[in-house]
Amino acid sequence: MEKETYKEIEKIADNLQAAAGRKKCREIERANSFYEGYEQGIEDMLRSIRQDGRK
């Protein structure tokens, strides 16, 4: 394989790897956001139930 061709393939592979890393980070942030929102919703619900029970 010519050196020039290899360099081009290597550059494309690096770009694909970087894009995959960025996508992974976005997906992790999305999943964490969903989880945190879900947790907050549960806490809010429990707080409301506790407050209603005190009345």
VODREN-653534 format. One record per residue: residue number from 1; residue in three letters; x, y negated, z of N, C-alpha, C in turn. Coordinates in pm, whole numbers, plus 50000, padded with zeros to 5 digits. Atoms other than C-alpha are relative to their C-alpha. Layout:
> k	r	n.px	n.py	n.pz	ca.px	ca.py	ca.pz	c.px	c.py	c.pz
> NUM	ala	X	Y	Z	X	Y	Z	X	Y	Z $
...
This chain:
> k	r	n.px	n.py	n.pz	ca.px	ca.py	ca.pz	c.px	c.py	c.pz
> 1	met	50086	50118	50000	50000	50000	50000	50090	49877	50000 $
> 2	glu	49921	50122	50007	50133	49660	49913	49988	49922	50131 $
> 3	lys	49995	50077	49877	50233	49436	50199	49889	49894	50004 $
> 4	glu	50103	50104	50012	49995	49163	50076	49861	50057	50029 $
> 5	thr	50130	49936	49980	49697	49401	50069	49982	50037	50147 $
> 6	tyr	50008	49963	49859	49775	49528	50418	49971	49878	50087 $
> 7	lys	50021	50124	49923	49793	49173	50555	49855	49954	49988 $
> 8	glu	50139	50041	50023	49454	49096	50401	49903	50090	50079 $
> 9	ile	50084	49905	49926	49297	49410	50549	50012	49974	50150 $
> 10	glu	49977	50028	49857	49452	49331	50887	49926	49873	50044 $
> 11	lys	50069	50124	49969	49309	48979	50877	49848	50023	50009 $
> 12	ile	50143	49968	49998	48960	49109	50794	49965	50079	50126 $
> 13	ala	50024	49918	49880	48984	49366	51074	50004	49914	50126 $
> 14	asp	49992	50091	49885	49089	49097	51321	49874	49914	50011 $
> 15	asn	50123	50080	50001	48792	48881	51218	49880	50081	50046 $
> 16	leu	50109	49913	49958	48552	49173	51259	50006	50030	50149 $
> 17	gln	49981	49972	49858	48696	49255	51599	49962	49879	50085 $
> 18	ala	50033	50122	49927	48664	48894	51715	49848	49977	49998 $
> 19	ala	50145	50018	50010	48304	48876	51589	49928	50100	50092 $
> 20	ala	50060	49899	49912	48220	49199	51774	50014	49959	50146 $
> 21	gly	49978	50047	49863	48370	49055	52093	49905	49887	50036 $
> 22	arg	50093	50111	49975	48162	48739	52061	49857	50051	50015 $
> 23	lys	50134	49945	49992	47847	48941	51999	49980	50073	50133 $
> 24	lys	50007	49929	49872	47920	49158	52303	49978	49901	50114 $
> 25	cys	50015	50101	49895	47956	48848	52522	49860	49940	49998 $
> 26	arg	50137	50055	50009	47626	48704	52392	49898	50098	50054 $
> 27	glu	50094	49898	49954	47446	49032	52458	50008	50017	50152 $
> 28	ile	49983	49989	49855	47590	49054	52809	49935	49881	50069 $
> 29	glu	50062	50120	49943	47484	48695	52882	49848	50011	49994 $
> 30	arg	50144	49983	50015	47135	48773	52750	49945	50100	50102 $
> 31	ala	50043	49899	49905	47106	49087	52964	50008	49948	50143 $
> 32	asn	49985	50058	49866	47235	48905	53273	49890	49898	50027 $
> 33	ser	50105	50099	49985	46987	48624	53217	49865	50068	50025 $
> 34	phe	50123	49925	49980	46700	48872	53187	49995	50057	50141 $
> 35	tyr	49993	49940	49867	46811	49051	53504	49980	49896	50110 $
> 36	glu	50012	50106	49899	46847	48728	53702	49857	49944	50004 $
> 37	gly	50137	50047	50004	46504	48609	53587	49905	50101	50063 $
> 38	tyr	50082	49894	49942	46349	48941	53681	50014	50002	50151 $
> 39	glu	49974	50004	49855	46513	48931	54024	49932	49880	50064 $
> 40	gln	50061	50121	49946	46395	48574	54079	49849	50015	50007 $
> 41	gly	50144	49978	50001	46042	48670	53983	49956	50090	50115 $
> 42	ile	50032	49909	49889	46041	48956	54234	50012	49926	50133 $
> 43	glu	49982	50077	49875	46178	48729	54508	49886	49901	50020 $
> 44	asp	50111	50096	49992	45913	48466	54430	49870	50071	50040 $
> 45	met	50121	49924	49968	45639	48729	54442	50000	50042	50147 $
> 46	leu	49991	49957	49861	45760	48866	54777	49984	49882	50096 $
> 47	arg	50012	50119	49917	45791	48515	54920	49854	49956	50008 $
> 48	ser	50141	50038	50003	45435	48438	54812	49916	50095	50085 $
> 49	ile	50074	49902	49920	45304	48759	54969	50024	49976	50148 $
> 50	arg	49968	50026	49859	45485	48682	55296	49926	49875	50049 $
> 51	gln	50066	50125	49960	45345	48328	55304	49849	50020	50010 $
> 52	asp	50143	49972	49993	44991	48450	55231	49966	50082	50124 $
> 53	gly	50023	49917	49883	45022	48701	55514	50005	49922	50129 $
> 54	arg	49987	50083	49879	45109	48427	55764	49878	49910	50019 $
> 55	lys	50115	50094	49993	44795	48226	55686	49882	50062	50069 $
